[in-house]
């Protein structure tokens, strides 16, 4: 047998089902969004991951994700901010966000002629994103139309904070201490977790205002109460809001200390251990320093010769963080999955080879629209298995993984037509793959032993076409792979296994 080179590992996590896609563009699409319809897909089953007898999605031909053509000027992108198609608005927001304060005069002109409710709502949405970290809301004061458009949201934030100042709640934060084995690097900083219901509600309400919550937030940061100032610092971190430099500098010299309940975090090193809790004193200045460091820092080291795609991806991730709703304390991991999965998906649909932003968006826009139709940007709406099943359908396979239910691993392969196939595995330390099952699909592999990476080969005429994607079924769980033989064979032939 020829060597089958493992290339693509598929790791799936089970979530509830995503919203069904319709394939119908939203009202108000313009330019390339109006000229070309989005990919058409259909959810075949409303339950999570599809049904036992069929895949989650209809099969999508790769032609549906072919690149767009053309170019957009900054002026055209500004017009996109007030259209009805949410994917089109979002692309404009991502591409314009790095321009920051230089956009304000043109946004003022746009606000002057955007008089219908839908257009003004779209413009306000971008202002809430822009003021989150790029510009301070005070700068809107020099632009009467933008100031008037934002006034209601700013007043809403001020009102929420005024109520909090009148009736603050003191026992709303808990210090969560990390657990690490002895002698393993420096101990990371503890986390301040919002535990109280009232502070959670304040966070969620301020979160709907984007950066226009900052004037209200800065009232908390200037409070005479150290407890309220610390709560303001925690809210700034939770919502990703950048207060003014003067406010951050003042807080980093703040002498206040707040006594909090401290408890140890759950840890892989001491799973399920009850290490008890105690009281500790938390420094306002130290927490303000950590927040300033986080807001000013970059998610990766930036170099002058970075590929254009890396800078574009940084902008997408910043935008995702700006538009997500006020997050629950345990949603960071889901958001990291969402941002990483989205940018990696765009790389696989041609984004990685792009040399500038225009070429990048022409290549990834069909997948971007597909993402908006089926997922949307909110972490609590993201279903990882749904997204990858849909994206992989263009290559002729879809995957569903079920949670662990015993000590037996079950790996099932199904196809709508009978096709001859082999299932191969790649034992650790072995130079060549080993055939573990062969026959006519569908068939199922059941094993009580740990199953390593698995690949699928198909018979095409008299030849075997080597496996491309490599599947990693969960130990003690069940994974089903549905194949569309024609699409899958084309994918394997276009991605030949390396000897």
C-alpha positions as CSV (number, residue, x, y, z in Angstrom):
1,X,0.0,0.0,0.0
2,X,1.1,3.5,-0.7
3,X,1.9,5.8,2.2
4,X,-1.0,8.0,3.2
5,X,0.2,11.3,4.6
6,X,-2.0,12.8,7.3
7,X,-2.8,16.4,6.6
8,X,-6.0,17.7,8.0
9,X,-7.2,16.7,11.5
10,X,-10.8,17.3,12.2
11,X,-11.6,18.0,15.9
12,X,-15.3,18.5,16.6
13,X,-17.2,19.7,19.7
14,X,-20.9,19.1,20.1
15,X,-23.2,22.2,20.5
16,X,-26.9,22.8,20.0
17,X,-28.1,23.5,16.5
18,X,-27.5,26.8,14.7
19,X,-30.2,28.8,12.9
20,X,-31.2,27.5,9.5
21,X,-29.9,29.4,6.5
22,X,-32.3,30.6,3.8
23,X,-29.9,31.7,1.0
24,X,-31.9,34.9,0.6
25,X,-30.0,38.2,0.8
26,X,-31.1,40.7,3.3
27,X,-33.1,43.8,2.2
28,X,-30.9,46.7,1.0
29,X,-27.8,44.9,-0.3
30,X,-25.8,47.0,-2.7
31,X,-22.7,46.6,-5.0
32,X,-21.1,43.2,-5.1
33,X,-23.6,41.9,-2.4
34,X,-26.5,42.7,-4.7
35,X,-24.8,41.6,-7.9
36,X,-24.1,38.1,-6.7
37,X,-26.4,36.0,-4.4
38,X,-24.9,34.4,-1.3
39,X,-24.3,30.6,-1.3
40,X,-27.5,28.6,-1.1
41,X,-27.5,26.0,1.7
42,X,-30.2,24.1,3.4
43,X,-30.3,22.6,6.9
44,X,-31.5,19.0,6.6
45,X,-32.4,18.5,10.2
46,X,-33.3,20.9,13.0
47,X,-31.6,18.9,15.7
48,X,-28.0,19.3,16.7
49,X,-25.7,17.9,14.1
50,X,-28.3,16.5,11.8
51,X,-30.1,13.1,12.0
52,X,-28.8,9.6,12.4
53,X,-29.6,8.8,8.7
54,X,-28.4,11.9,7.0
55,X,-25.8,14.8,7.2
56,X,-26.6,18.1,8.9
57,X,-26.5,20.2,5.6
58,X,-27.2,19.9,2.0
59,X,-24.1,19.5,-0.1
60,X,-22.4,22.7,-1.3
61,X,-20.5,22.9,-4.5
62,X,-17.1,24.6,-4.4
63,X,-18.3,26.9,-7.2
64,X,-20.5,28.6,-4.6
65,X,-17.4,29.8,-2.8
66,X,-15.5,31.1,-5.9
67,X,-13.8,34.5,-5.3
68,X,-15.6,37.8,-6.1
69,X,-14.1,40.4,-8.4
70,X,-13.9,44.2,-8.3
71,X,-12.8,46.8,-5.8
72,X,-14.3,49.1,-3.2
73,X,-13.2,52.6,-2.4
74,X,-13.4,54.0,1.2
75,X,-16.4,56.1,0.1
76,X,-18.2,53.0,-1.1
77,X,-17.5,51.2,2.2
78,X,-18.8,54.2,4.1
79,X,-22.1,53.8,2.2
80,X,-22.1,50.2,3.1
81,X,-22.4,51.1,6.8
82,X,-26.0,52.1,6.4
83,X,-27.3,49.2,4.1
84,X,-29.7,46.6,5.3
85,X,-27.5,43.5,4.7
86,X,-25.8,42.7,8.0
87,X,-22.9,40.9,6.4
88,X,-22.2,43.8,4.1
89,X,-22.4,46.3,7.0
90,X,-20.0,44.1,9.0
91,X,-17.4,43.9,6.2
92,X,-17.4,47.7,5.9
93,X,-17.0,48.0,9.7
94,X,-14.0,45.6,9.7
95,X,-12.3,47.4,6.8
96,X,-12.9,50.9,8.1
97,X,-12.2,50.4,11.8
98,X,-8.4,50.9,11.6
99,X,-9.0,54.4,10.2
100,X,-10.1,55.5,13.6
101,X,-10.6,59.3,14.2
102,X,-9.8,60.2,10.6
103,X,-13.2,58.9,9.7
104,X,-15.2,61.3,11.9
105,X,-15.7,64.2,9.3
106,X,-16.9,61.7,6.7
107,X,-19.2,59.9,9.2
108,X,-20.6,63.4,10.1
109,X,-21.4,63.9,6.4
110,X,-23.0,60.5,6.2
111,X,-25.1,61.2,9.3
112,X,-26.3,64.4,7.6
113,X,-27.9,62.5,4.7
114,X,-28.8,59.3,6.5
115,X,-32.3,60.1,7.7
116,X,-34.3,56.9,7.7
117,X,-34.3,54.8,10.9
118,X,-32.5,51.8,9.3
119,X,-29.6,53.9,8.0
120,X,-29.1,55.8,11.3
121,X,-29.3,52.5,13.2
122,X,-26.5,51.1,11.0
123,X,-24.4,54.2,11.5
124,X,-24.9,54.2,15.3
125,X,-23.8,50.6,15.3
126,X,-20.5,51.5,13.8
127,X,-20.0,54.5,16.2
128,X,-20.5,52.1,19.2
129,X,-17.8,49.9,17.7
130,X,-15.4,52.7,16.9
131,X,-15.7,54.3,20.3
132,X,-15.0,51.1,22.1
133,X,-11.2,51.3,21.8
134,X,-10.3,53.4,18.7
135,X,-11.6,56.9,19.7
136,X,-13.0,58.4,22.9
137,X,-16.7,59.4,22.8
138,X,-15.7,63.0,23.8
139,X,-14.4,63.4,20.2
140,X,-18.0,63.2,18.9
141,X,-18.7,66.5,20.5
142,X,-17.1,68.3,17.6
143,X,-19.5,66.7,15.2
144,X,-23.1,67.8,15.8
145,X,-24.9,65.0,13.8
146,X,-22.8,62.2,15.4
147,X,-23.2,63.7,18.8
148,X,-27.0,63.9,18.4
149,X,-27.1,60.4,17.1
150,X,-25.2,59.1,20.1
151,X,-26.8,61.2,22.8
152,X,-29.5,58.7,23.8
153,X,-27.0,55.9,24.3
154,X,-24.6,58.1,26.2
155,X,-27.5,59.3,28.5
156,X,-28.6,55.7,29.0
157,X,-25.1,54.7,30.2
158,X,-25.0,57.8,32.5
159,X,-28.4,56.9,33.9
160,X,-27.4,53.3,34.7
161,X,-24.3,54.4,36.5
162,X,-26.1,57.2,38.4
163,X,-28.5,54.5,39.8
164,X,-25.5,52.3,40.7
165,X,-23.8,55.2,42.5
166,X,-27.0,55.8,44.6
167,X,-27.5,52.1,45.5
168,X,-24.2,50.2,45.0
169,X,-23.8,46.6,45.8
170,X,-20.5,45.7,47.6
171,X,-20.3,41.9,47.5
172,X,-20.3,41.5,43.7
173,X,-16.7,40.5,43.0
174,X,-14.7,37.4,43.9
175,X,-10.9,37.0,43.4
176,X,-10.1,33.7,41.7
177,X,-6.6,32.4,42.5
178,X,-4.8,30.1,40.0
179,X,-3.7,26.6,40.9
180,X,-0.3,25.5,39.5
181,X,2.1,22.7,40.3
182,X,5.1,23.8,42.3
183,X,8.1,25.1,40.4
184,X,6.4,25.5,37.0
185,X,7.0,29.1,35.9
186,X,5.8,32.3,37.5
187,X,2.3,32.3,39.0
188,X,-0.2,34.1,36.8
189,X,-2.2,37.0,38.1
190,X,-5.5,36.2,39.8
191,X,-8.8,37.0,38.1
192,X,-11.6,39.1,39.4
193,X,-14.9,37.4,38.6
194,X,-18.3,39.2,38.6
195,X,-20.4,36.9,40.8
196,X,-23.1,39.2,42.0
197,X,-26.3,39.3,40.0
198,X,-26.7,43.1,40.2
199,X,-23.2,43.8,38.8
200,X,-23.8,41.2,36.1
201,X,-27.0,43.1,35.1
202,X,-25.1,46.4,35.0
203,X,-22.4,44.8,32.8
204,X,-24.9,43.4,30.4
205,X,-26.9,46.6,30.1
206,X,-23.7,48.7,29.5
207,X,-22.5,46.1,27.0
208,X,-25.4,47.0,24.7
209,X,-24.1,50.5,24.3
210,X,-20.6,49.7,23.1
211,X,-18.1,52.5,23.5
212,X,-20.8,55.0,24.2
213,X,-20.9,53.4,27.7
214,X,-17.5,54.9,28.5
215,X,-18.7,58.3,29.8
216,X,-20.8,56.5,32.4
217,X,-18.1,54.0,33.1
218,X,-15.7,56.8,33.8
219,X,-18.1,58.1,36.5
220,X,-17.6,54.8,38.3
221,X,-13.8,55.1,37.9
222,X,-13.9,58.5,39.6
223,X,-16.1,57.4,42.5
224,X,-15.2,58.3,46.1
225,X,-15.6,54.5,46.9
226,X,-12.7,52.2,46.2
227,X,-15.1,49.3,45.8
228,X,-17.0,51.1,43.1
229,X,-13.8,52.2,41.4
230,X,-12.6,48.6,41.4
231,X,-15.9,47.5,40.0
232,X,-15.5,50.0,37.2
233,X,-12.1,48.6,36.4
234,X,-13.5,45.1,36.2
235,X,-16.3,46.3,33.9
236,X,-13.8,48.0,31.6
237,X,-12.0,44.7,31.3
238,X,-15.1,42.6,30.8
239,X,-16.5,44.9,28.1
240,X,-13.2,45.7,26.4
241,X,-13.8,49.5,26.9
242,X,-10.9,51.9,26.9
243,X,-11.3,54.8,29.3
244,X,-9.4,58.0,28.6
245,X,-5.6,58.0,29.2
246,X,-6.1,60.4,32.0
247,X,-8.5,58.1,33.8
248,X,-6.2,55.1,33.4
249,X,-3.2,57.0,34.6
250,X,-5.0,58.2,37.7
251,X,-6.2,54.7,38.5
252,X,-2.7,53.3,38.2
253,X,-1.7,55.6,41.1
254,X,-4.9,54.8,43.1
255,X,-4.0,53.9,46.7
256,X,-7.3,52.1,47.3
257,X,-7.6,48.5,48.4
258,X,-10.7,46.4,48.5
259,X,-11.2,43.3,50.6
260,X,-12.8,40.4,48.6
261,X,-13.6,36.8,49.1
262,X,-10.8,34.8,47.4
263,X,-11.1,31.2,46.2
264,X,-9.1,28.8,44.1
265,X,-10.0,28.2,40.5
266,X,-10.8,24.7,39.2
267,X,-7.7,23.2,37.9
268,X,-6.5,20.2,35.8
269,X,-3.8,19.8,38.4
270,X,-6.2,19.4,41.3
271,X,-9.5,18.5,39.6
272,X,-12.6,19.0,41.7
273,X,-10.5,19.8,44.8
274,X,-12.1,22.1,47.4
275,X,-9.1,24.2,48.4
276,X,-11.3,26.5,50.5
277,X,-11.7,30.3,50.4
278,X,-10.4,33.3,52.4
279,X,-10.4,37.0,52.4
280,X,-7.8,39.0,50.5
281,X,-7.1,42.7,49.8
282,X,-7.0,43.7,46.1
283,X,-5.2,46.8,44.9
284,X,-7.1,49.1,42.6
285,X,-3.8,50.4,41.1
286,X,-2.6,46.9,40.2
287,X,-5.9,46.0,38.6
288,X,-5.9,49.2,36.6
289,X,-2.4,48.5,35.4
290,X,-3.4,45.0,34.2
291,X,-6.4,46.4,32.4
292,X,-4.4,49.1,30.7
293,X,-1.8,46.6,29.7
294,X,-4.5,44.4,28.2
295,X,-6.2,47.2,26.3
296,X,-2.9,48.5,24.9
297,X,-1.4,45.1,24.1
298,X,-1.5,43.2,20.9
299,X,-2.7,39.6,20.7
300,X,0.6,38.8,18.9
301,X,4.0,40.3,18.3
302,X,3.7,42.7,15.3
303,X,6.5,43.0,12.7
304,X,6.9,45.5,9.9
305,X,7.2,42.6,7.3
306,X,4.1,40.8,8.5
307,X,2.0,39.3,5.7
308,X,-1.0,41.5,4.9
309,X,-3.3,38.7,5.9
310,X,-2.1,38.8,9.5
311,X,-2.9,42.4,9.9
312,X,-6.4,41.8,8.3
313,X,-7.0,38.9,10.6
314,X,-6.1,41.1,13.6
315,X,-8.8,43.6,12.5
316,X,-11.4,40.8,12.2
317,X,-10.6,39.6,15.7
318,X,-10.8,43.2,17.1
319,X,-14.1,43.6,15.4
320,X,-15.5,40.4,16.7
321,X,-14.5,41.4,20.2
322,X,-16.3,44.8,19.7
323,X,-19.6,43.4,18.4
324,X,-20.0,40.5,20.8
325,X,-22.5,41.0,23.6
326,X,-21.4,41.5,27.2
327,X,-19.8,38.1,27.8
328,X,-20.4,35.7,30.6
329,X,-17.3,35.0,32.6
330,X,-16.8,31.6,31.1
331,X,-17.3,32.6,27.4
332,X,-13.7,33.6,26.6
333,X,-12.9,30.1,25.4
334,X,-15.9,30.0,23.1
335,X,-14.9,33.4,21.7
336,X,-11.4,32.2,21.1
337,X,-12.8,29.2,19.1
338,X,-15.0,31.5,17.1
339,X,-12.3,34.0,16.1
340,X,-9.7,31.3,15.5
341,X,-12.1,29.1,13.5
342,X,-13.3,32.0,11.4
343,X,-9.9,33.3,10.4
344,X,-8.6,29.7,9.7
345,X,-11.7,29.0,7.6
346,X,-10.9,32.1,5.6
347,X,-7.4,31.0,5.1
348,X,-8.6,27.7,3.7
349,X,-11.0,29.5,1.3
350,X,-8.1,31.5,-0.3
351,X,-7.5,34.3,2.2
352,X,-4.0,33.1,3.2
353,X,-2.4,33.9,-0.2
354,X,-3.9,37.4,-0.5
355,X,-1.4,40.3,-0.9
356,X,-3.8,43.1,0.1
357,X,-7.1,43.8,1.8
358,X,-9.1,44.0,-1.4
359,X,-7.8,40.7,-2.7
360,X,-8.4,39.1,0.7
361,X,-12.1,40.2,0.9
362,X,-12.8,39.2,-2.7
363,X,-11.6,35.7,-1.9
364,X,-13.2,35.3,1.5
365,X,-16.5,37.2,1.0
366,X,-18.5,34.1,-0.1
367,X,-17.5,32.3,3.1
368,X,-18.0,35.4,5.1
369,X,-21.6,35.6,3.9
370,X,-22.1,31.9,4.5
371,X,-20.9,32.5,8.1
372,X,-23.4,35.3,8.6
373,X,-26.3,33.3,7.3
374,X,-25.6,30.3,9.5
375,X,-23.7,31.5,12.6
376,X,-23.5,35.2,13.2
377,X,-20.8,36.8,15.3
378,X,-22.1,36.2,18.8
379,X,-20.2,33.5,20.8
380,X,-23.4,32.2,22.3
381,X,-24.8,31.6,18.8
382,X,-21.7,29.8,17.6
383,X,-21.9,26.0,17.0
384,X,-18.5,24.8,16.0
385,X,-19.6,21.4,14.7
386,X,-22.3,23.1,12.5
387,X,-19.9,25.5,10.9
388,X,-17.2,23.0,10.0
389,X,-19.8,20.5,8.7
390,X,-21.1,23.1,6.4
391,X,-17.7,24.4,5.3
392,X,-16.4,20.8,4.7
393,X,-19.5,19.9,2.7
394,X,-17.8,21.6,-0.4
395,X,-15.1,18.9,-0.2
396,X,-17.6,16.1,0.1
397,X,-17.7,15.2,3.7
398,X,-19.6,16.3,6.9
399,X,-18.9,15.2,10.4
400,X,-21.0,14.9,13.6
401,X,-19.5,14.0,17.0
402,X,-21.6,12.8,19.9
403,X,-20.5,13.2,23.5
404,X,-18.8,10.3,25.3
405,X,-21.3,7.7,26.4
406,X,-19.1,4.7,27.4
407,X,-15.7,3.1,26.9
408,X,-16.3,2.1,23.2
409,X,-15.3,4.3,20.3
410,X,-17.6,4.1,17.3
411,X,-16.6,5.6,13.9
412,X,-19.3,5.3,11.2
413,X,-18.9,6.2,7.5
414,X,-22.0,6.7,5.3
415,X,-22.6,7.6,1.7
416,X,-25.8,8.0,-0.4
417,X,-24.5,5.5,-3.0
418,X,-22.6,2.2,-2.5
419,X,-18.9,2.9,-3.0
420,X,-15.9,0.8,-2.2
421,X,-13.7,2.2,0.6
422,X,-10.9,1.4,3.0
423,X,-10.4,2.8,6.5
424,X,-6.8,3.3,7.4
425,X,-5.1,4.2,10.7
426,X,-1.7,5.7,11.5
427,X,-0.2,3.8,14.5
428,X,2.3,5.8,16.5
429,X,5.8,5.0,15.4
430,X,4.7,3.3,12.2
431,X,6.0,4.5,8.8
432,X,3.0,3.2,6.8
433,X,-0.7,3.2,7.5
434,X,-2.6,0.1,8.3
435,X,-5.9,-0.9,6.8
436,X,-8.4,-1.6,9.6
437,X,-11.6,-2.2,7.5
438,X,-12.6,-2.4,3.9
439,X,-15.7,-3.0,1.9
440,X,-18.7,-1.1,0.5
441,X,-20.0,1.9,2.4
442,X,-21.7,2.3,4.8
443,X,-19.7,0.6,7.5
444,X,-18.9,1.1,11.1
445,X,-15.7,0.6,13.2
446,X,-16.2,-0.2,16.9
447,X,-13.2,-0.4,19.3
448,X,-12.7,-0.5,23.0
449,X,-9.0,0.4,22.4
450,X,-7.8,4.0,21.8
451,X,-8.3,4.7,18.1
452,X,-5.6,6.9,16.6
453,X,-6.0,9.1,13.4
454,X,-8.2,7.6,10.7
455,X,-8.2,8.2,7.0
456,X,-10.6,7.1,4.2
457,X,-9.6,5.8,0.7
458,X,-12.1,5.5,-2.1
459,X,-12.0,3.3,-5.2
460,X,-12.3,5.3,-8.4
461,X,-12.4,3.0,-11.4
462,X,-9.6,0.5,-10.9
463,X,-7.5,2.8,-8.7
464,X,-7.5,3.7,-5.0
465,X,-7.5,7.4,-4.2
466,X,-5.6,8.1,-1.0
467,X,-7.1,9.7,2.0
468,X,-6.9,13.5,2.4
469,X,-8.6,14.6,5.7
470,X,-7.7,12.7,8.8
471,X,-10.3,12.1,11.5
472,X,-9.8,11.8,15.2
473,X,-12.8,10.2,16.9
474,X,-13.2,10.8,20.6
475,X,-12.3,7.9,22.9
476,X,-15.5,6.4,24.2
477,X,-17.6,8.6,21.9
478,X,-19.2,8.3,18.5
479,X,-18.3,10.1,15.2
480,X,-20.2,9.9,12.0
481,X,-18.8,11.0,8.6
482,X,-21.1,11.4,5.7
483,X,-19.5,11.3,2.2
484,X,-20.7,12.7,-1.1
485,X,-18.5,10.4,-3.2
486,X,-18.2,12.7,-6.3
487,X,-17.2,15.8,-4.4
488,X,-15.0,13.8,-2.0
489,X,-13.1,12.1,-4.9
490,X,-12.6,15.4,-6.6
491,X,-11.2,16.8,-3.3
492,X,-8.8,13.8,-2.9
493,X,-7.6,14.1,-6.5
494,X,-6.9,17.9,-6.1
495,X,-5.1,17.2,-2.8
496,X,-3.0,14.1,-3.5
497,X,-1.3,12.4,-0.5
498,X,2.4,13.1,-0.3
499,X,4.7,10.0,-0.3
